[in-house]
Amino acid sequence: MELRHLRYFAAVAEMLNFTKAAVRLRVAQPALSRQVQDLEDEIGVDLLKRSPRGVTLTAEGKLFLAETLETLKRVDESVEKVRALSRGEYGELHIGYAPSPTVEILPPALAAFRYAAPGVKVTLHDLAGDDLCVGLHNGSLEIAVMIEPSAESAAGLEFEELKRYPFFVAMAPGHPLSKLKSVSVERVANEPLVALRRLDYSEYYRILDGIFSPFQLRPIIAAECDGASSLITEIEVGRGVAVVSEIFQRAAGKRLVYRRLSNSDEAHRVGIARSQKGDVTPAGEKFCEILRKLTTPAASKATTADVKTRKK
């Protein structure tokens, strides 16, 4: 029994006429009659009563028609789902992300993706950098939007940079360094530094090392904080200054004063990470393409213009 047997029978059963069914199916009537007869022979029951006036369904034929129509419906739905999957418009997508570094690019990308592919179920996983890498390696994550991982964590992963955020020195209003337009790494090394806790933010210390080690300097850590809120508070009360990226500056707002590091090229590189061995689904590829489009310079300018227009 093949699908064509079911389609041929359904056409005849619905139209109760071999000639009309043959025209609808665009097959020769003798061939259609033979295929339906083969189906009845295989099942072992008569599905149709034939007469000079046409055909009618037997009790068995009525039941088989209902089952056939349901089967054909499921087949058509399955075909459409597979085609949608190949277009990146169906399926399930597990995305890992680091909240603070991706606050600018991830929300608009998700909104655009949900509009373009409403049939894809997106599951977000808020994880630390090392955990994101583990998820990519074990396959629980398909892609991750994150800060570029260290060389050790990045083994076996591909990283595609989308945005680059330079580093600034954050300080309390009125701090002596606030009188400068920019601050050198050497000047920062002489200041007490407020930093994130090493145990939870190892990636942050890798960045600090990348900033200070070229000058053979080590920062003076005055306080370690367990998050951005406590970091801001420690700076406000005068415990020291902090080296933060442009991402932090946007999140913290105007509570602090920021001055650009004048002689360091270190930056937060935010982008797409994926396993070199893992297969990214069409939905994952579609999401990556949306991320690329939204982070091009032209897209950034258009987004800014849209925001200004809405404010007016």
Steps between C-alpha positions, in 0.01 A plus 500: 500500500638838398388858561376528144254216564355699790483822300333323207245333723423825685439684174260235372326467837446875530377550142325160467600500135807344339494731198489821706761367742732412210471856365571645845804274547613541137532127444336265250174351624603134434817554703300656783250212503784249507676675793180511709432133420856412608436680829179305562677172414782580746259588782274209419166689509286694255523874565275605211181371340523547125195536274417660163364799690831556684655385826400505865697430814459180695496514880865396489567768239349772718723404793806468279433840342494671842825328597657575162417870517650521849813318383543726197451804720776384735729427205443846353560662838820301544625606158426865576676478837809349340503771234454767768783344699729519197411871465577564867134567578423199719664309782664582830801724560705509822697823532748572776579857592675724751246767607708817543726474192208417269241749627540718190485237227305199630150648567455655152636185337252283691212729404598489132546123510163435662337708230689318222464150648200481735497121471837464674497451876789702644641403840746742660769391747650770722846362591851607594769494232652163596155340526411630153807330358410175677148517356635547149735205542238259637232605251249641749551837329497550125652848502600753765510878488784592732834668562784333311615211720858448611731284291457212745120512499481565125667171402266326257281808459458757225453866593364767266536857625194723467574802718805642675474709817806699619595535866459804724599602850191542719526737797287698741404855397767742623782244488833666401523285185165638381681822403685310227356425154653154509702294745812295433545146626796622706281751684237235572768269642570759770134512609318255730290283271152367566454170313258213464557191711767278346321176591190591297651721230824336387448643152511852647846435644622367169398836351672694780814300435474587129483869590776521761751227408629672180624777731638251753257637759261342747186675622446577867177316586330692783167310497337207322127509425251226421316695232449825311278661765753460781779609263317827429441557873865443590609751236241756614618488861861556393656154547676538169457510124409211269593390152174430317390459143261719307234238571520570874491874437169467315350284774616715794387829349603838638573405860871483417751693289685319219829575331643304208816295547743689282762236424327161495338320208338242726126472438202283575439302182142377491387254239369157404664187637426154366656156514731405216352149508136593558247537223313829517142457380351722229319688778832561672654623175202732445545646849873552440424682175257730681768574762746589223256732326406681821861559602628648174582874516213579261253307717622676815447841340153401382407380848620828654301699244188295575535569872534874441197498270287321760605749767382790282 
